[in-house]
């Protein structure tokens, strides 16, 4: 029987989900957290839908069967779009929390009526995203901008180098030219590029991501299932990566030295 003492599992195609993990740690400091960076298969945007589903199932099985995770956060927009509905069907006893681009708050915030969404092509082309636009963007013009290459830059730890800035400029310029005054970061890797992005767009453009909203949703789900852990002691953190070469970037983005175990790519 699952109890509140069990850990929460979190996975992403790589290190990007750490942006969500930071928020979960802030909102739920007592929870034990297990994070898996599937960097050996990153970026998921280059995989087929079936391949993404296979990775999501493998990582979820690892978290649930080997670590008895009481809930799983799919800290990846691409994996959420491709796999979360199937995960919920196949593993009904464990709550799954996924990502949703922050389009609803962006639509409420925009003054120009134009919102730009930066994400992978897989996220932007998914039925799930189309349904989100139809549901929340009434009267707001939404421009989709695929951003090939940005995830790779973050995985390499290049957050503000010339190549990263060149890509950001290439992807943001068309959105600003169309009048976008609010940008949505629809990939969990992208919040780590926020400082460089803000330098490009200036103070008049709002930049939103959904990490904090996902942490709050996880809190609601745990409370609903009476699984939230309370107490004064900070929860334990456990990190895995399927590609040891990603460990230095993981350490840097987490902001503190942490032990990182190698998980074989075929979980």
ZAMARGU-4260 file (C-alpha; in steps of 0.2 Angstrom, whole numbers, plus 5000, padded with zeros to 4 digits):
<rodrens>
0) 5000/5000/5000 | 5007/5017/4995 | 5010/5029/5009 | 5014/5047/5011 | 5032/5042/5015
5) 5035/5036/4998 | 5045/5047/4986 | 5039/5057/4971 | 5047/5052/4954 | 5051/5065/4941
10) 5058/5062/4924 | 5062/5072/4908 | 5071/5069/4892 | 5087/5077/4900 | 5091/5090/4912
15) 5077/5102/4908 | 5065/5095/4920 | 5076/5102/4934 | 5067/5118/4931 | 5052/5109/4937
20) 5061/5100/4951 | 5067/5117/4958 | 5048/5122/4960 | 5043/5106/4967 | 5057/5107/4980
25) 5051/5124/4984 | 5033/5120/4986 | 5035/5103/4994 | 5051/5103/5004 | 5047/5088/5014
30) 5045/5076/4999 | 5058/5063/4994 | 5061/5066/4976 | 5069/5055/4963 | 5074/5063/4946
35) 5079/5054/4930 | 5087/5063/4916 | 5085/5052/4900 | 5099/5061/4892 | 5105/5046/4882
40) 5089/5049/4872 | 5088/5067/4872 | 5080/5077/4863 | 5063/5068/4863 | 5058/5080/4849
45) 5068/5070/4837 | 5059/5053/4842 | 5043/5046/4835 | 5028/5046/4846 | 5029/5027/4849
50) 5048/5029/4854 | 5043/5043/4866 | 5029/5032/4873 | 5042/5018/4876 | 5054/5029/4885
55) 5040/5036/4896 | 5034/5019/4900 | 5052/5013/4904 | 5056/5027/4915 | 5039/5026/4924
60) 5041/5008/4928 | 5059/5011/4935 | 5052/5025/4947 | 5037/5015/4952 | 5043/4997/4953
65) 5061/5000/4959 | 5057/5016/4970 | 5039/5013/4974 | 5035/5031/4968 | 5018/5037/4975
70) 5016/5049/4960 | 5026/5053/4944 | 5029/5070/4936 | 5032/5070/4918 | 5043/5085/4918
75) 5043/5086/4899 | 5031/5094/4887 | 5035/5082/4873 | 5033/5067/4883 | 5017/5073/4891
80) 5009/5077/4874 | 5014/5059/4867 | 5012/5048/4882 | 5003/5054/4898 | 4986/5048/4893
85) 4992/5031/4889 | 5002/5031/4906 | 4987/5035/4915 | 4977/5021/4907 | 4991/5008/4909
90) 4995/5013/4927 | 4979/5018/4935 | 4985/5016/4953 | 4998/5030/4952 | 4994/5048/4949
95) 5003/5056/4934 | 5006/5075/4933 | 5011/5082/4916 | 5016/5098/4908 | 5005/5111/4900
100) 5012/5126/4892 | 5007/5142/4901 | 4995/5148/4888 | 4981/5152/4899 | 4990/5165/4910
105) 4998/5171/4894 | 4982/5174/4886 | 4976/5184/4901 | 4991/5194/4903 | 4994/5199/4885
110) 4991/5218/4881 | 4993/5216/4862 | 4983/5201/4860 | 4997/5191/4852 | 5006/5177/4862
115) 5021/5167/4855 | 5025/5149/4861 | 5042/5143/4860 | 5043/5124/4861 | 5048/5108/4851
120) 5039/5104/4835 | 5032/5088/4843 | 5024/5098/4857 | 5017/5111/4845 | 5010/5098/4833
125) 5002/5088/4846 | 4983/5087/4847 | 4985/5091/4865 | 4992/5108/4861 | 4979/5111/4848
130) 4965/5108/4861 | 4974/5119/4874 | 4974/5133/4861 | 4955/5131/4857 | 4951/5130/4876
135) 4960/5145/4883 | 4966/5157/4869 | 4949/5164/4864 | 4952/5180/4855 | 4971/5179/4857
140) 4982/5176/4842 | 4994/5162/4846 | 5010/5160/4836 | 5019/5143/4837 | 5038/5143/4836
145) 5048/5127/4835 | 5065/5129/4842 | 5077/5115/4835 | 5094/5115/4844 | 5089/5124/4860
150) 5087/5108/4870 | 5104/5102/4864 | 5112/5119/4870 | 5105/5117/4887 | 5110/5099/4888
155) 5128/5105/4884 | 5127/5118/4898 | 5128/5132/4885 | 5115/5144/4892 | 5122/5161/4885
160) 5136/5157/4872 | 5136/5164/4854 | 5127/5149/4847 | 5113/5149/4860 | 5110/5168/4858
165) 5110/5166/4839 | 5096/5152/4840 | 5086/5163/4852 | 5087/5178/4841 | 5082/5167/4826
170) 5067/5160/4835 | 5061/5176/4845 | 5063/5189/4831 | 5048/5183/4821 | 5037/5183/4836
175) 5041/5200/4841 | 5039/5206/4823 | 5021/5199/4824 | 5018/5210/4839 | 5019/5196/4853
180) 5021/5204/4870 | 5020/5188/4880 | 5031/5173/4877 | 5027/5155/4883 | 5042/5143/4886
185) 5034/5127/4881 | 5049/5116/4885 | 5056/5113/4902 | 5074/5116/4896 | 5070/5134/4891
190) 5068/5142/4908 | 5087/5140/4910 | 5089/5151/4895 | 5078/5165/4903 | 5092/5177/4907
195) 5099/5177/4889 | 5081/5178/4882 | 5076/5193/4893 | 5092/5202/4887 | 5085/5200/4869
200) 5067/5204/4872 | 5068/5218/4884 | 5057/5222/4899 | 5041/5225/4889 | 5039/5207/4885
205) 5033/5195/4898 | 5041/5177/4898 | 5031/5163/4906 | 5034/5145/4910 | 5023/5132/4919
210) 5035/5125/4932 | 5027/5133/4947 | 5010/5128/4941 | 5015/5110/4940 | 5022/5110/4957
215) 5006/5117/4964 | 4996/5104/4954 | 5007/5090/4961 | 5003/5097/4979 | 4984/5096/4975
220) 4985/5079/4968 | 4995/5072/4983 | 4983/5081/4995 | 4968/5073/4986 | 4976/5056/4988
225) 4981/5059/5006 | 4999/5056/5001 | 5007/5073/5005 | 5022/5071/5016 | 5023/5084/5031
230) 5037/5087/5043 | 5051/5099/5047 | 5065/5089/5039 | 5070/5092/5021 | 5066/5077/5009
235) 5080/5067/5001 | 5085/5070/4983 | 5091/5056/4972 | 5097/5059/4954 | 5099/5047/4939
240) 5105/5050/4922 | 5105/5038/4907 | 5121/5047/4900 | 5135/5051/4912 | 5141/5065/4901
245) 5126/5075/4907 | 5131/5074/4925 | 5141/5091/4925 | 5127/5100/4917 | 5115/5092/4929
250) 5125/5098/4944 | 5127/5115/4937 | 5108/5118/4934 | 5103/5110/4951 | 5115/5123/4959
255) 5123/5111/4972 | 5134/5096/4972 | 5124/5080/4972 | 5128/5062/4969 | 5122/5056/4952
260) 5120/5038/4948 | 5121/5031/4930 | 5105/5022/4924 | 5107/5010/4909 | 5098/5018/4894
265) 5087/5003/4892 | 5079/5004/4909
</rodrens>
